[in-house]
Amino acid sequence: DDCFVIQPTAASETTDINTAMMELLLLVHTLRLSSAKRITAIVPYFAYSRQDRKTEPRVPISASAVAQLVQCMGVDRVVTLDLHCGQLQGFFRNMPVDNLLMFPEFATYVMRQPWFDRENTVVVSPDAGGVERANVLADRIGASHIVTILKRRAEAGKVDSMQTVGNVKGYTCIIVDDIVDTAGTLCKACDLLKDMGAVRLVACASHGILTDPACERISECEALSELVVSDSIAQDLNSKKCSKLTVLTIAPLLVQAIYNLHHENSLTSLFVSN
């Protein structure tokens, strides 16, 4: 039979990230031993995706190791959502990997808001690496222009200084990123943009890890009006702790992907940006 395993490899209230990873591997192994014809792993959040290269000597490339583990268990195809780096698909040898996109859902949500005015809206990339993601969203909603934030990091996870490239004075800013973890950098970026004259700040992130004290920081950040994330990672507890958090479901996107794959149809329609 055609089997689909839906398993986000992320920590939750009851499961840590490594347990979630082992559950995925054992589920796939069980299906392979049960003579499944084809196994597709639906992994909305890909574990260790940020560790995609060596940043110093004698450290692992964890994302590559996870990809090898999944492949060794006998997965035939992987479907995921907004990988931290698109090149992660290359860690899977001779296996199709479908990296679904969240930006159409963000664009639809933003354009439905009463405050939305395309001529007075800019899309902000929180770093140089996210410019392409911001560009795609800006094209989708017809934003005025794109602004980039340049960061200098003192060490991993800690930002020393920030500056912007582009004008935000008098504009509504949509900050778009793939992951929000502790929200420290996000809140600093919001304060910077507010000081530069932005009238409203809304952040969109595909994966809301929201490690403590993220919810507290977001709630206390007066500059940030709203944080929009997907439910690739369970947000039940975070939604209760943070009133600024809005969660969009990825269920329709996954349903369409599963339907197309099961019926041998193309997934191209899920990647079209216009």
N, C-alpha and C positions, 0 to 999 in steps of 0.2 A: 504494500500500500504506500501511498504518498503521505509521509508524515511531516508535520510541522511542530517544532518545539518552540514555544514562546517563553523565553527566560531572560529577563534583564539581569545582567551580571553586576548588580549594584547592591549596596547595603540598604537594609530597611530596618523597621522597628524590631523585627524578630530575627533577622538574618544578616550576617556580615558578608562582605564582598567575596571572600574566599569560599565560604559555604555556598553562596549562589553560583559561583564558578564551578564548584565540584558537582552541584546538582545538575547543571547543564551537561557536563561531561558524562555523568553516570546515566542520565536520561538518554543521551545519544547512544551510549554504549549498549544500553538495554535494548533500544530499538534495533540496533545493528545486529545484536545476537538473536533478535526475534525475526530476522529476515525481512526487515523493512526494505521496500524497493528503492525509495529515495527519501533522504532525510534533509530537511531544511531547518536550519537554526535561525529563529527570529530573535535577535538580540538588540532590543531598542537602545540600551546603553552598553557600550563595549568596555569591559573592565580594563583598567590600566592603560587606556588609550593615550593619556598624556605622557606616558613614558615610552615615547616612540623613537628615541635616539639616545646616544651616550652623551651626557652633559659633562662628564668627568671620567677619569680612568677608573677601571674596575667596578663598573656598575652595570646592571642588566638592562637589556632593551625589553622591558616587560611585555609591551604590546605584541612584540614578535613572538615571545614565548607563549602567550595566551593563544595567538593565532595557530601556532604549531600544535598546541594541545587539542584545540577544537578540530583541527584537520586530522590529527592522528586517531581521534575517536571514530572517524568515519563519516563526518558531515559532508554532504554533497553540495550544499549551497548555504551561504550566510546572507541574511537580510538584516541591516542595521539602520540606525538613524543618526545623521549628522556626525560622522566621525570627527574626532578632534583634528585630524589631519588626513586628507584624502589619500595620501600615499600609503596609509595603513592597509589599504586593499592589496598592496603588493606583498604584504607579509604572508598572504595565503597563496600557496603555490598551485597553479593550474586549477583554481577553484573560483567559480563566479561569486562575486560579492556585490550586493546591491545596497548602495548607500542612499537611503531615502532622505528627502529634504523636508525640513520643517518650515522653511520660510513662506511657502504659500499659505499655511495656516496662520502664521503671524500677520501676513499681509491682509488676509481676509478680516482678521480680528481688528487690526488697526483701522482699516478703512470703514468699519462699522461704528467706530466711536464718534460721539457727537462733537468732540473737539477737533476731529481730523480735518485738516485743510492742506492739501498737497503743496500749495505754494508757500506755506509757512511751516513746512515740516522738513527736517533734515535727518538723515540716517548716520549714526555715529559708529565707527569701528573702534573698539577699545584698544586695538593694537594694529600694527602694520600687517600682521598675518591674516587679519580678518577683513581686509579691504574688499576682497572678492565677494565674501558673504554679504557685506553691507551694500555693495554695488548691485547685487542681484535683488535684494529687498527694495532698494531705492527705485530700481527700474519697475518693480512690480507695483509699487504704490504711487509712482510718479513723483517722488520727493524732489525738493528743490535742488539739493546737492548733498555731497557726502563729506563728513568730517572725520579725521583720523586723530586718535590720541596716541602720542608717542610716550612710551614709558621707559624709565631707566630703573632696573631692578638692583637693589643692594645684594639680594640673595634670592633663592627660589621662594616664591610666594610672598615676597616683600618688595613693594615698590618704593624707590627712593624719591623720584620726581616724575612729574607728568606735564605735558604741554600739548596743545591742540594745533592741528593744521586745518584751517577752515573757519568760517564765521558761524557763530551760533546765536548771536545777539538778536532777540526778538523771535526766535524760532522754537517750535516744539521739537525736541530731540528724541529720536528712537535709537536707543543703544542696543545693538544686536551682537550676540556672542553665542558660542556653542555650549559653554559650561559656566555655571555660577557655583562656586564652592563655598568659601567663607564670606564672600561678598565684600571683603575689605577693599579690593581694588575698584569694584563697582561703585561703592559709596564714595570713595575718593574722586572717581571720575565724575559722579553726579555733582558733588560739591564744586569741582572745578568748572564744570559747564554752567552751573547756576551762577557762579561768580562772574562768568564771562557773558551773562545776559540771557541765558536760555529761559523761556517762560514756562515750559513743562518738560519733564523728563520721565520717559517710560522705557523700561529695559525689557528685552526679549531674549531668552536663553533656551536652547533646546533641552538641556539637561540641568535640572535643579538639584544638585547634590546637597547644597545648603547645610554644610557642616557647622555645628555650633561654633561661634555665636552668630551665624548668618542671619537668622530670623530677627534676632535682637538688633543687629546693625541696620537691617533694612527698615524695621519699624521706626528706629530712631533717626534715620536719614531723612531730614525734612525736604531735601531737594528732590528725592525720588518719589514720584506719584504712584507708580505701579511696577511690579515685576511679573512678567508673563512667562510661564514655563510650560513644557509639555509634561504628560504623565508617564514619560519613559522611565522615571523613577517615582515610586509611590510618594504622594504628597499629602496624605491624609493628616498626619501629625503636624506638618509644617503649615498647612492651611489654617489649622486652629491657632497656631502660635503667631501667625503673621497675616494681618488683615489686608496688606498690600499685595498679597500673592494671588495671582490668577492662574488657573491650571487649564490648559487646552488638551483635549484627548487626542491621542494618535490612533485610536481604535479604527476609524474609517480608513485611514491610510494603510494600516496593516491588513485589514480585511480585503482591501482592493489588491494589495500585493499578493496575498495568499491566493485569492481567487484567480488572478492572472497566471500565477505560477502553476497552480493545479490544472488549469485548463490550457496550459502551454501557450499563453498569450504573452505579448511583449509588455515590459514594464516601462516602456518609453514615456507613456502618458504621465507617469508619476514624477518624471524628471524634467518635463517641459517647463521652462521658466516664464513663458509668455502666454 
